[in-house]
Amino acid sequence: MGCFSYMCKKCGEPIICDMRHQQQDRVKIWLLRGGVPMQSMEGLYDSYGRVINDDSSEAIEWDGDWDELVDLHYNDVPGDGWAAVHSRCMRSGMAIPTTVSERDPDQGWLIEGEY
């Protein structure tokens, strides 16, 4: 399975998780159902739809069956799945998203010449 890669709902830029260059963005992610936030988490993005716990350096898991959550995200309903925003973008003020984030075509990797 490949990475789950997103564009920030606020600034439209990719959420980076590029282990090759050891760069990860801090992000807040919401799990949406019908446009309603059901869960959220914030931390360094792990490129698999989760964040890293600041205290333990391990991924935080979503409540619920992972396969069902992935199916929810990929059901092509705009209000079902994950919405992600850079933590720095949240500081400038933003309402909680009600639609999922667009996918990053570069899979959260830095593009040559941009680092």
C-alpha positions as CSV (number, residue, x, y, z in Angstrom):
1,M,0.0,0.0,0.0
2,G,1.3,3.5,-0.8
3,C,1.3,6.6,1.3
4,F,-1.8,8.6,2.2
5,S,-0.8,12.1,1.0
6,Y,-2.7,15.3,1.3
7,M,-2.8,18.9,0.4
8,C,-3.5,21.3,3.3
9,K,-7.1,22.5,3.4
10,K,-6.0,26.0,4.3
11,C,-2.9,26.9,2.2
12,G,-3.2,24.2,-0.6
13,E,0.4,23.1,-0.2
14,P,1.4,19.5,0.3
15,I,1.8,18.0,3.8
16,I,5.3,16.7,3.7
17,C,6.5,13.4,5.1
18,D,9.7,12.7,3.3
19,M,11.8,10.2,5.3
20,R,14.5,10.4,2.6
21,H,15.2,14.0,3.6
22,Q,14.0,13.5,7.2
23,Q,11.3,16.2,7.0
24,Q,7.8,15.9,8.4
25,D,5.2,18.6,8.7
26,R,3.2,19.1,11.9
27,V,-0.5,18.6,11.0
28,K,-3.9,18.4,12.4
29,I,-6.1,15.6,10.9
30,W,-9.8,15.1,11.3
31,L,-11.8,11.9,10.5
32,L,-15.0,13.1,8.9
33,R,-18.3,11.2,8.4
34,G,-20.9,13.1,6.4
35,G,-18.9,16.3,6.9
36,V,-19.0,16.0,10.7
37,P,-15.6,15.6,12.5
38,M,-15.7,12.3,14.5
39,Q,-12.1,12.3,15.7
40,S,-8.9,14.3,15.4
41,M,-5.2,14.1,16.1
42,E,-2.3,16.5,15.8
43,G,1.5,15.9,15.5
44,L,4.1,15.0,12.9
45,Y,2.6,13.4,9.9
46,D,3.6,9.7,9.4
47,S,2.4,9.5,5.7
48,Y,-0.2,6.8,6.5
49,G,-3.1,9.0,7.6
50,R,-1.9,9.3,11.2
51,V,0.5,11.4,13.3
52,I,3.4,10.6,15.6
53,N,2.8,10.9,19.3
54,D,5.2,13.6,20.7
55,D,5.8,11.6,23.9
56,S,6.3,8.1,22.6
57,S,7.4,8.6,18.9
58,E,4.8,6.0,17.9
59,A,1.9,6.5,15.5
60,I,-1.4,7.4,17.1
61,E,-4.1,5.0,16.0
62,W,-7.7,6.0,15.0
63,D,-10.6,4.5,16.9
64,G,-12.3,2.0,14.6
65,D,-11.4,-0.7,12.1
66,W,-8.6,0.5,9.9
67,D,-9.9,-1.2,6.7
68,E,-13.3,0.4,7.3
69,L,-11.8,3.8,7.7
70,V,-9.8,3.5,4.5
71,D,-12.9,2.3,2.7
72,L,-14.7,5.4,4.1
73,H,-12.0,7.7,2.8
74,Y,-12.0,6.2,-0.6
75,N,-15.8,6.1,-1.1
76,D,-15.7,9.3,-3.2
77,V,-18.0,11.2,-0.8
78,P,-16.5,14.6,-0.2
79,G,-17.5,14.6,3.5
80,D,-16.2,11.2,4.3
81,G,-12.6,10.5,5.2
82,W,-9.6,12.6,6.3
83,A,-9.1,16.3,6.2
84,A,-5.6,17.6,7.0
85,V,-4.3,21.1,7.8
86,H,-0.7,22.2,8.6
87,S,-0.5,23.1,12.3
88,R,1.0,26.4,11.3
89,C,-2.0,27.2,9.1
90,M,-4.3,26.4,12.0
91,R,-2.7,29.2,14.1
92,S,-3.8,31.8,11.6
93,G,-7.4,30.8,12.2
94,M,-9.5,28.3,10.3
95,A,-12.9,26.6,10.8
96,I,-12.8,22.8,11.1
97,P,-13.1,21.3,7.6
98,T,-16.2,19.5,6.5
99,T,-14.7,18.0,3.3
100,V,-11.7,15.7,2.8
101,S,-8.3,17.0,1.7
102,E,-7.2,16.7,-1.9
103,R,-4.6,14.0,-2.5
104,D,-1.0,15.1,-3.1
105,P,0.2,13.8,-6.4
106,D,3.8,13.7,-5.1
107,Q,2.9,11.5,-2.1
108,G,4.2,14.0,0.5
109,W,7.7,13.8,-0.9
110,L,9.9,16.9,-1.5
111,I,10.5,17.5,-5.2
112,E,14.1,17.8,-6.4
113,G,15.2,21.5,-6.3
114,E,12.6,22.5,-3.7
115,Y,14.7,21.7,-0.6
